[in-house]
Amino acid sequence: MRTKIASLHFKASDTLKEFAESEVQRLVKLSDDILSCEVEFSYAKNTKQAHVHISVNGSILNASETTDDFQKSLSLAVDKLEIQLKKLKGKKIAKRTATEE
């Protein structure tokens, strides 16, 4: 999986980038079909926002979260994506079993 990390209005530290890499790896455990992942951090006043976009076999899943900490925002966004991936996987399995019958 190709991962791209970007930051707006500030320079992301190496520890934040490493944390982002490790959090995104949680998604790989759910699906081997993830082609690419983009993580974008933005900072405005006292809010820190994380946007995560993943490409999965023709589908694009997005999640974003805003808190007072980048790591917390990223963790919550990845949690949302885990739910979306599970739902997408369930739909694919349901479609496959429906065509087999």
C-alpha positions as CSV (number, residue, x, y, z in Angstrom):
1,M,0.0,0.0,0.0
2,R,1.3,3.4,-0.9
3,T,0.9,6.0,1.8
4,K,1.2,9.8,1.4
5,I,1.3,12.1,4.4
6,A,0.8,15.8,4.1
7,S,0.4,18.7,6.5
8,L,-1.2,22.1,5.9
9,H,-0.2,25.3,7.8
10,F,2.6,23.6,9.7
11,K,5.4,21.1,9.3
12,A,4.6,17.6,10.6
13,S,7.2,16.0,12.9
14,D,8.8,12.7,12.2
15,T,7.0,11.1,15.3
16,L,3.7,12.3,13.9
17,K,4.5,10.7,10.5
18,E,5.5,7.5,12.1
19,F,2.4,7.4,14.2
20,A,0.3,8.0,11.1
21,E,2.1,5.1,9.3
22,S,1.4,2.7,12.3
23,E,-2.3,3.8,12.5
24,V,-2.9,3.2,8.8
25,Q,-1.4,-0.3,9.1
26,R,-4.5,-1.1,11.3
27,L,-6.5,-0.8,8.1
28,V,-4.4,-3.3,6.2
29,K,-5.3,-6.0,8.7
30,L,-9.0,-5.6,7.6
31,S,-8.4,-5.5,3.8
32,D,-5.6,-6.5,1.5
33,D,-7.4,-4.6,-1.3
34,I,-6.3,-1.1,-0.2
35,L,-4.3,0.4,-3.0
36,S,-3.3,3.8,-1.6
37,C,-3.8,6.0,1.5
38,E,-3.5,9.7,1.9
39,V,-3.3,11.3,5.4
40,E,-3.7,15.1,5.6
41,F,-3.2,17.1,8.8
42,S,-4.4,20.7,9.1
43,Y,-4.0,23.1,11.9
44,A,-6.3,26.2,12.5
45,K,-6.3,28.2,15.7
46,N,-6.7,25.6,18.4
47,T,-8.2,22.8,16.3
48,K,-6.2,20.0,14.8
49,Q,-7.8,18.0,12.0
50,A,-6.9,14.7,10.4
51,H,-8.3,13.7,7.0
52,V,-7.7,10.1,5.7
53,H,-8.6,9.0,2.2
54,I,-8.1,5.4,1.1
55,S,-8.6,3.8,-2.3
56,V,-10.0,0.3,-2.3
57,N,-10.6,-1.5,-5.6
58,G,-12.5,1.3,-7.3
59,S,-14.0,2.7,-4.1
60,I,-12.7,5.7,-2.2
61,L,-13.4,5.9,1.5
62,N,-12.9,9.2,3.4
63,A,-12.9,10.1,7.1
64,S,-12.0,13.2,9.0
65,E,-12.0,14.2,12.7
66,T,-11.2,17.3,14.6
67,T,-9.9,17.5,18.2
68,D,-7.2,19.3,20.2
69,D,-4.6,16.6,19.3
70,F,-3.4,15.3,16.0
71,Q,-2.9,11.7,17.2
72,K,-6.3,11.6,18.8
73,S,-7.9,13.0,15.6
74,L,-6.1,10.4,13.4
75,S,-7.1,7.5,15.7
76,L,-10.7,8.5,15.6
77,A,-10.6,9.0,11.8
78,V,-9.0,5.5,11.3
79,D,-11.7,4.1,13.6
80,K,-14.3,5.5,11.2
81,L,-12.6,4.0,8.3
82,E,-12.4,0.6,10.0
83,I,-16.2,0.7,10.2
84,Q,-16.5,1.7,6.6
85,L,-14.2,-1.1,5.4
86,K,-16.1,-3.7,7.4
87,K,-19.4,-2.5,5.8
88,L,-17.8,-2.5,2.3
89,K,-16.5,-6.0,2.9
90,G,-19.9,-7.2,4.1
91,K,-21.6,-5.8,1.0
92,K,-19.1,-7.6,-1.3
93,I,-19.6,-10.9,0.6
94,A,-23.4,-10.5,0.4
95,K,-23.2,-9.7,-3.3
96,R,-20.9,-12.7,-3.9
97,T,-23.2,-15.1,-2.1
98,A,-26.3,-13.8,-3.8
99,T,-24.8,-14.5,-7.3
100,E,-23.8,-18.0,-6.3
101,E,-27.3,-19.0,-5.4
